[in-house]
Amino acid sequence: MAKYVGILTAGGDTPGLNAAIRGIGKTALGMGMNVIGFRDGFHGLLGDRTVRLDSDTLSGILTIGGTILGTSRDKPHKMPMGGKKLDMTDAMMDTYRKHNLDVLVCLGGGGTLKNAYRLMKKGMNIINLPKTIDNDVAMTDVTFGFDTALGIATEAIDRLHSTAHSHHRIIVVETMGHNTGWLALGAGLAGGADVILIPEIPYNVEIVAEAIKRRHRHGRGFSIVAASEGAMPQHIAGDLQIAQQALEKAKTKQARREAKSRLAEVEARRAHSTIHMSEQLENLTGLESRVTILGHVQRGGTPSAVDRLLTTQLGSACVSLIRDGQYGVMMAVRGQDTVPVPIEQVVGKRKIVPLDHPWVESARKLGTCLGDT
């Protein structure tokens, strides 16, 4: 009998989502399967808002950014309903059964994996394809969307070199990345940044300032600082660790409430650290300093050739698993191959930059300042 496949995209939009939808859809249709998409992530699964993914719908979407299905960050167990957040996982199971689905394919990162895992434990067959420009999903070499974002961030650094050189300025380029530094590190290396700051290596602003002054003394009157949005000075990193430990040790509701409040306060200080660092560098070096926050521009536009190839490979491999009835897995990238990894082994984990990663070692050998030495 023909199999019925549902697809949704959840979390932040990422280059390559439409290419992934196309890869799954075209392969599934070629095997005689029926494919529907749910609009706006898990919200569409709850509201039974669907679109039929036929050949006409899938035509011409390979190069289009965003997602034709729409997306949201709504969580199945905390859906906003009438001013409250309710557990709607049972209602989503009803939609799943109504369409006689054999599997729901979720395209998303760490948050989507957690939400999909909750539905899986309710009895839903799930396959996940790992997407995020942060490249922080565990147990896969790379996530789709990262290569495109890396290219955009690198081009931005390339362009900012000319204005930094012309005005003899420090230019701080903030990339996305949240709690991991893959994007800042990769773009910083590829773009020839003089300083690279990532969350995994808390920085000392005086060390950064000294590296810039050393360049200035050698006749290089400008500097490019590539900083992840999650990068933080050493004192905030210490406060964050203390706050996280306090939350883990909290036994009572009052203690947990106080620990969460303290953690939120530290996170707020961390969120403004890039701008504050730029001001400090200006004061410490005597050079003008400007901040460029790349923001959501890194998530938009046409996916790179690498991401189109990756999503097409992931999508077609996913359908092979559906044909064989293998569910409850994430399609991981290992070298040139794709392998299924049980979702329970991935959920709740984050892939951070190892301190001995070849990119880190290359940066140090080049003399790039990482803010710690």
Backbone hydrogen bonds, N-H to C=O, Kabsch-Sander energy under -0.5 kcal/mol:
donor,donor_aa,acceptor,acceptor_aa,energy
5,V,3,K,-0.5
5,V,34,N,-3.1
6,G,103,V,-2.3
7,I,36,I,-1.7
8,L,105,V,-2.1
10,A,107,L,-2.0
11,G,72,S,-2.6
17,L,14,T,-1.6
18,N,66,G,-0.8
20,A,16,G,-2.3
21,I,17,L,-2.5
22,R,18,N,-2.5
23,G,19,A,-2.4
24,I,20,A,-2.5
25,G,21,I,-3.0
26,K,22,R,-2.9
27,T,23,G,-1.2
28,A,24,I,-2.7
29,L,25,G,-2.8
30,G,26,K,-1.9
31,M,27,T,-0.9
31,M,28,A,-0.7
32,G,29,L,-1.7
33,M,28,A,-2.6
34,N,3,K,-2.8
36,I,5,V,-2.5
37,G,51,V,-3.0
38,F,7,I,-2.7
39,R,49,R,-2.5
40,D,69,L,-2.6
41,G,38,F,-0.6
41,G,70,G,-0.8
43,H,40,D,-1.1
44,G,39,R,-0.6
44,G,41,G,-0.9
45,L,41,G,-1.1
46,L,42,F,-2.0
47,G,43,H,-2.3
48,D,44,G,-0.7
49,R,44,G,-2.2
50,T,48,D,-0.8
51,V,37,G,-2.1
53,L,35,V,-1.9
54,D,52,R,-1.2
58,L,54,D,-2.1
59,S,55,S,-1.0
61,I,58,L,-1.2
64,I,61,I,-0.9
70,G,67,T,-1.2
75,K,78,K,-0.6
78,K,75,K,-1.6
79,M,76,P,-0.5
79,M,86,L,-2.7
81,M,79,M,-0.6
81,M,84,K,-3.7
84,K,81,M,-1.5
86,L,79,M,-2.6
86,L,84,K,-0.6
88,M,76,P,-3.0
88,M,86,L,-0.8
92,M,88,M,-1.8
93,M,89,T,-1.9
94,D,90,D,-1.7
95,T,91,A,-1.6
96,Y,92,M,-2.3
97,R,93,M,-2.4
98,K,94,D,-2.4
99,H,95,T,-1.6
100,N,97,R,-1.7
101,L,96,Y,-2.0
102,D,4,Y,-3.1
103,V,4,Y,-1.2
104,L,125,N,-2.6
105,V,6,G,-3.5
105,V,103,V,-0.5
106,C,104,L,-0.6
106,C,127,I,-2.6
107,L,8,L,-2.4
107,L,105,V,-0.5
108,G,106,C,-0.7
108,G,129,L,-1.7
113,L,109,G,-2.3
114,K,110,G,-1.8
115,N,111,G,-2.1
116,A,112,T,-3.0
117,Y,113,L,-2.2
118,R,114,K,-1.5
119,L,115,N,-1.6
120,M,116,A,-2.3
121,K,117,Y,-2.1
122,K,118,R,-0.7
123,G,119,L,-0.5
123,G,120,M,-1.3
124,M,119,L,-2.1
127,I,104,L,-1.7
128,N,329,V,-2.3
129,L,106,C,-2.3
131,K,108,G,-1.1
131,K,129,L,-0.5
132,T,144,F,-1.7
135,N,132,T,-0.9
138,A,349,K,-0.6
140,T,137,V,-0.7
141,D,333,V,-3.0
144,F,130,P,-2.0
146,F,143,T,-1.3
149,A,145,G,-2.1
150,L,146,F,-2.8
151,G,147,D,-2.0
152,I,148,T,-2.1
153,A,149,A,-2.7
154,T,150,L,-2.3
155,E,151,G,-2.3
156,A,152,I,-2.1
157,I,153,A,-2.0
158,D,154,T,-2.5
159,R,155,E,-2.4
160,L,156,A,-2.2
161,H,157,I,-1.3
162,S,158,D,-0.7
162,S,159,R,-0.6
163,T,159,R,-0.8
164,A,160,L,-2.4
165,H,161,H,-2.7
166,S,162,S,-2.3
167,H,163,T,-2.1
168,H,164,A,-0.8
169,R,164,A,-1.9
170,I,288,E,-3.2
171,I,169,R,-0.5
171,I,223,S,-2.4
172,V,170,I,-0.5
172,V,290,R,-3.2
173,V,171,I,-0.6
173,V,225,V,-3.6
174,E,172,V,-0.6
174,E,292,T,-2.6
175,T,173,V,-0.6
175,T,227,A,-2.3
180,T,177,G,-2.3
185,L,181,G,-2.8
186,G,182,W,-2.6
187,A,183,L,-2.5
188,G,184,A,-2.4
189,L,185,L,-2.3
190,A,186,G,-2.6
191,G,187,A,-2.5
192,G,189,L,-0.9
193,A,188,G,-2.9
194,D,224,I,-1.6
195,V,224,I,-1.9
196,I,369,C,-2.6
197,L,226,A,-2.8
201,I,198,I,-1.4
203,Y,232,M,-1.7
204,N,371,G,-2.8
205,V,203,Y,-0.5
207,I,204,N,-0.8
208,V,204,N,-1.8
209,A,205,V,-2.6
210,E,206,E,-2.2
211,A,207,I,-1.9
212,I,208,V,-1.8
213,K,209,A,-2.6
214,R,210,E,-2.3
215,R,211,A,-1.6
216,H,212,I,-2.2
217,R,213,K,-2.4
218,H,214,R,-1.1
219,G,216,H,-1.7
220,R,215,R,-2.6
221,G,219,G,-0.9
223,S,169,R,-1.8
225,V,171,I,-2.7
225,V,223,S,-0.5
226,A,195,V,-3.1
226,A,224,I,-0.6
227,A,173,V,-2.9
227,A,225,V,-0.7
228,S,197,L,-2.7
229,E,175,T,-1.6
231,A,228,S,-1.9
234,Q,203,Y,-2.3
237,A,233,P,-2.2
238,G,234,Q,-2.1
239,D,235,H,-2.0
240,L,236,I,-2.8
241,Q,237,A,-2.0
242,I,238,G,-2.0
243,A,239,D,-2.4
244,Q,240,L,-2.5
245,Q,241,Q,-2.3
246,A,242,I,-2.2
247,L,243,A,-1.8
248,E,244,Q,-2.0
249,K,245,Q,-1.8
250,A,246,A,-1.0
256,R,252,T,-2.4
257,R,253,K,-2.6
258,E,254,Q,-2.3
259,A,255,A,-2.4
260,K,256,R,-2.6
261,S,257,R,-2.0
262,R,258,E,-2.2
263,L,259,A,-2.5
264,A,260,K,-2.5
265,E,261,S,-1.8
266,V,262,R,-2.0
267,E,263,L,-2.5
268,A,264,A,-2.0
269,R,265,E,-1.7
270,R,266,V,-2.2
271,A,267,E,-2.1
272,H,268,A,-0.9
272,H,269,R,-0.5
273,S,270,R,-1.6
276,H,272,H,-2.0
277,M,273,S,-2.7
278,S,274,T,-2.2
279,E,275,I,-1.9
280,Q,276,H,-2.2
281,L,277,M,-2.7
282,E,278,S,-1.9
283,N,279,E,-1.9
284,L,280,Q,-2.7
285,T,281,L,-2.2
286,G,282,E,-2.0
290,R,170,I,-2.5
292,T,172,V,-3.2
293,I,291,V,-0.5
294,L,174,E,-2.2
294,L,292,T,-0.7
295,G,174,E,-0.5
297,V,294,L,-1.4
298,Q,295,G,-1.6
299,R,296,H,-1.7
300,G,296,H,-0.5
300,G,297,V,-0.7
308,R,304,S,-2.1
309,L,305,A,-2.4
310,L,306,V,-2.5
311,T,307,D,-2.6
312,T,308,R,-1.9
313,Q,309,L,-2.3
314,L,310,L,-2.8
315,G,311,T,-2.8
316,S,312,T,-2.2
317,A,313,Q,-2.2
318,C,314,L,-2.3
319,V,315,G,-1.6
320,S,316,S,-1.4
321,L,317,A,-1.5
322,I,318,C,-1.9
323,R,319,V,-2.6
324,D,320,S,-1.5
325,G,321,L,-0.6
325,G,322,I,-1.1
326,Q,321,L,-2.7
327,Y,325,G,-0.7
328,G,126,I,-2.8
329,V,126,I,-1.1
330,M,341,V,-2.9
331,M,128,N,-2.7
332,A,330,M,-0.9
332,A,339,V,-3.1
334,R,332,A,-0.5
334,R,337,D,-2.7
337,D,334,R,-2.2
339,V,332,A,-2.5
341,V,330,M,-2.5
343,I,328,G,-2.2
345,Q,342,P,-1.7
346,V,342,P,-0.5
346,V,343,I,-1.6
347,V,343,I,-2.7
349,K,346,V,-1.9
351,K,136,D,-3.2
352,I,350,R,-0.9
357,H,354,P,-1.9
360,V,357,H,-0.5
361,E,357,H,-2.5
362,S,358,P,-2.5
363,A,359,W,-2.2
364,R,360,V,-2.2
365,K,361,E,-2.2
366,L,362,S,-1.9
367,G,363,A,-0.6
367,G,364,R,-1.0
368,T,363,A,-2.3
369,C,194,D,-2.1
